[in-house]
Amino acid sequence: ILSSFALRIFGNSYTVAYLSNHIFNIITILSIFKLGSILNNRNTGLWASLIFTFSPFIVSQRTDYLIDLSLTSVCTLFILSLTLYFLDTAKVSFYALISGLILGLIFLTKPTGICIFFIPLVITFYKKILNKNNEKFYLISEIVLFFLAFYLVINPWFSRHWLTIISSTVNAFSWGIKYQEGLDLNSIKGWFYYLYNIPNVIGLSNFLI
């Protein structure tokens, strides 16, 4: 959706595709800055976005035209929108609709990407329900808006390609178990592998700072 604008205007080439990747980079940096500002202060947001920007791992991702950076951008944007929704005190939060739309974009980027947000979504809605200041009618309206927006975004693609999506997901999962040498998502070793490599991902100098 985002890359197509640059590709249609400047032509379908690797150079244009590479440059369009910076769209996702900018979205991620701004989302990180805003999140840091909300959770603590502007300095936190600034440092977090700088660490991300100059991370050797992220720098290398900008030279590839894969889904890694685009998926990271929409996931970070979704975390931001979900945080704004959680903190919003309006009777019917506009961020519920925005969050549903962005979750749909995550699905369009990588269908299995929505799985990691199952627990955050459950906690968010549960906390909203426990809040006595939230009227149940408005809360139900927000949840309906959220899932309606998600459905409207994914339906044009999913309704035509649901069989391909499901079969591809199953095949990819099977491939991960067979060839990832224990580093697939459903293994403890796979989770700790990334924790151990955090210094390498963000860069040793950034990690020490």
C-alpha positions as CSV (number, residue, x, y, z in Angstrom):
1,I,0.0,0.0,0.0
2,L,2.7,2.5,1.0
3,S,5.5,1.3,-1.4
4,S,3.2,1.2,-4.4
5,F,3.0,5.0,-4.4
6,A,6.8,5.4,-5.0
7,L,6.9,2.5,-7.4
8,R,4.0,3.8,-9.5
9,I,5.5,7.3,-9.7
10,F,9.2,6.5,-10.2
11,G,9.0,3.0,-11.8
12,N,9.4,-0.5,-10.6
13,S,13.1,-0.9,-9.9
14,Y,15.3,-2.1,-7.0
15,T,16.6,1.4,-6.3
16,V,13.0,2.8,-6.0
17,A,12.0,-0.2,-3.8
18,Y,15.0,0.4,-1.6
19,L,14.3,4.1,-1.2
20,S,10.6,3.4,-0.5
21,N,11.8,1.3,2.4
22,H,12.6,4.5,4.2
23,I,8.9,5.2,4.5
24,F,8.7,2.4,7.0
25,N,11.9,3.5,8.7
26,I,10.4,7.0,9.3
27,I,7.1,5.5,10.6
28,T,9.0,3.4,13.1
29,I,11.2,6.2,14.3
30,L,8.3,8.6,14.8
31,S,6.3,5.8,16.6
32,I,9.2,5.0,18.9
33,F,9.7,8.7,19.7
34,K,6.0,9.1,20.5
35,L,5.9,6.0,22.6
36,G,9.0,7.0,24.6
37,S,7.4,10.4,25.2
38,I,4.2,8.9,26.4
39,L,5.7,6.3,28.7
40,N,8.3,8.6,30.2
41,N,9.3,11.9,28.5
42,R,10.6,13.4,25.3
43,N,14.2,12.6,26.1
44,T,13.4,9.0,26.5
45,G,11.6,9.0,23.1
46,L,14.6,10.8,21.5
47,W,17.2,8.4,22.8
48,A,15.0,5.3,21.9
49,S,14.5,6.6,18.3
50,L,18.3,7.4,18.0
51,I,19.3,3.9,19.2
52,F,16.9,2.4,16.7
53,T,18.1,4.7,13.9
54,F,21.8,3.9,14.3
55,S,21.4,0.2,15.2
56,P,23.7,-1.8,12.8
57,F,21.0,-4.4,12.5
58,I,18.4,-1.8,11.4
59,V,20.9,-0.1,9.1
60,S,21.4,-3.4,7.3
61,Q,17.6,-4.0,7.0
62,R,17.3,-0.7,5.2
63,T,19.4,-2.1,2.3
64,D,17.0,-5.1,1.8
65,Y,13.5,-5.0,0.3
66,L,12.0,-7.6,2.6
67,I,9.0,-7.5,5.0
68,D,11.1,-7.1,8.1
69,L,11.2,-3.4,8.3
70,S,7.7,-2.9,7.0
71,L,6.4,-5.4,9.6
72,T,8.4,-3.7,12.3
73,S,6.9,-0.3,11.3
74,V,3.2,-1.3,11.4
75,C,3.8,-3.4,14.6
76,T,5.4,-0.4,16.4
77,L,2.6,1.9,15.1
78,F,0.0,-0.6,16.4
79,I,1.7,-0.6,19.9
80,L,1.5,3.2,19.8
81,S,-2.2,3.3,18.8
82,L,-3.1,0.6,21.4
83,T,-1.3,2.6,24.1
84,L,-3.1,5.8,23.1
85,Y,-6.4,3.8,23.1
86,F,-5.6,2.4,26.6
87,L,-4.9,5.9,28.0
88,D,-7.8,7.6,26.2
89,T,-10.6,8.7,28.5
90,A,-13.1,9.6,25.8
91,K,-16.5,7.8,26.0
92,V,-15.8,6.2,22.6
93,S,-12.2,6.3,21.7
94,F,-11.2,7.1,18.1
95,Y,-8.0,5.1,18.7
96,A,-10.0,1.9,18.9
97,L,-10.9,2.4,15.2
98,I,-7.3,3.3,14.3
99,S,-5.9,0.3,16.2
100,G,-8.2,-2.0,14.2
101,L,-7.1,-0.5,10.9
102,I,-3.4,-0.9,11.8
103,L,-3.9,-4.5,13.0
104,G,-5.4,-5.1,9.5
105,L,-2.2,-3.7,7.9
106,I,-0.1,-6.1,10.1
107,F,-2.2,-9.0,8.7
108,L,-1.7,-7.8,5.2
109,T,2.0,-7.6,5.7
110,K,2.3,-11.0,7.5
111,P,-0.8,-12.8,8.6
112,T,0.9,-14.6,11.5
113,G,2.2,-11.2,12.7
114,I,-1.1,-10.6,14.6
115,C,-0.5,-13.6,16.9
116,I,2.0,-11.7,19.0
117,F,-0.7,-9.1,19.9
118,F,-3.2,-11.6,21.2
119,I,-2.2,-11.2,24.9
120,P,-1.7,-7.4,24.7
121,L,-5.2,-7.0,23.2
122,V,-6.8,-9.3,25.9
123,I,-5.1,-7.3,28.7
124,T,-6.1,-4.0,27.1
125,F,-9.8,-4.9,26.8
126,Y,-9.8,-6.6,30.2
127,K,-8.3,-3.5,31.9
128,K,-10.9,-1.3,30.1
129,I,-13.7,-3.5,31.4
130,L,-12.4,-3.3,35.0
131,N,-12.2,0.5,34.8
132,K,-15.5,1.5,36.6
133,N,-15.4,4.9,34.7
134,N,-16.0,3.1,31.4
135,E,-19.6,2.6,30.5
136,K,-20.1,-0.9,29.2
137,F,-22.2,0.2,26.1
138,Y,-19.4,2.5,24.9
139,L,-16.8,-0.1,25.6
140,I,-18.7,-2.7,23.5
141,S,-19.0,0.0,20.8
142,E,-15.2,0.4,20.8
143,I,-14.6,-3.3,20.6
144,V,-17.0,-3.6,17.7
145,L,-15.4,-0.7,15.9
146,F,-12.0,-2.3,16.4
147,F,-12.9,-5.6,14.9
148,L,-15.0,-4.0,12.2
149,A,-12.1,-1.9,11.0
150,F,-9.8,-4.9,11.1
151,Y,-12.3,-6.9,9.0
152,L,-12.8,-4.2,6.4
153,V,-9.0,-3.8,5.9
154,I,-8.3,-7.6,5.4
155,N,-11.5,-8.7,3.7
156,P,-10.7,-7.7,0.1
157,W,-7.5,-9.7,0.1
158,F,-8.4,-12.5,2.6
159,S,-11.8,-13.3,0.9
160,R,-10.0,-14.1,-2.4
161,H,-6.8,-15.7,-1.1
162,W,-7.8,-17.4,2.2
163,L,-6.8,-20.9,1.1
164,T,-3.3,-19.7,-0.1
165,I,-2.8,-17.7,3.1
166,I,-3.6,-20.7,5.3
167,S,-1.6,-23.2,3.3
168,S,1.4,-20.9,3.1
169,T,1.3,-20.3,6.9
170,V,1.2,-24.0,7.6
171,N,4.0,-24.7,5.2
172,A,6.1,-21.9,6.7
173,F,5.5,-23.2,10.2
174,S,6.5,-26.7,9.1
175,W,9.6,-25.4,7.4
176,G,10.6,-23.5,10.6
177,I,10.3,-26.7,12.8
178,K,12.3,-28.8,10.3
179,Y,15.1,-26.4,9.3
180,Q,15.5,-23.6,11.9
181,E,17.5,-25.9,14.2
182,G,15.4,-25.2,17.3
183,L,15.2,-21.5,16.7
184,D,11.5,-21.4,15.7
185,L,8.9,-19.4,17.5
186,N,7.5,-22.2,19.5
187,S,10.8,-23.2,21.2
188,I,12.4,-21.8,24.3
189,K,15.8,-21.8,22.6
190,G,14.3,-19.7,19.8
191,W,13.1,-17.0,22.3
192,F,16.4,-16.9,24.2
193,Y,18.4,-16.7,21.0
194,Y,17.1,-13.2,20.3
195,L,17.6,-12.1,23.9
196,Y,21.3,-13.2,23.8
197,N,21.8,-11.3,20.5
198,I,20.3,-8.0,21.7
199,P,23.8,-6.4,22.1
200,N,24.6,-7.4,18.5
201,V,21.2,-6.2,17.2
202,I,21.4,-2.7,18.6
203,G,25.2,-2.4,18.3
204,L,27.7,-2.8,21.1
205,S,28.3,1.0,21.5
206,N,24.5,1.6,21.8
207,F,24.2,-1.3,24.2
208,L,26.9,0.0,26.5
209,I,25.4,3.5,26.5
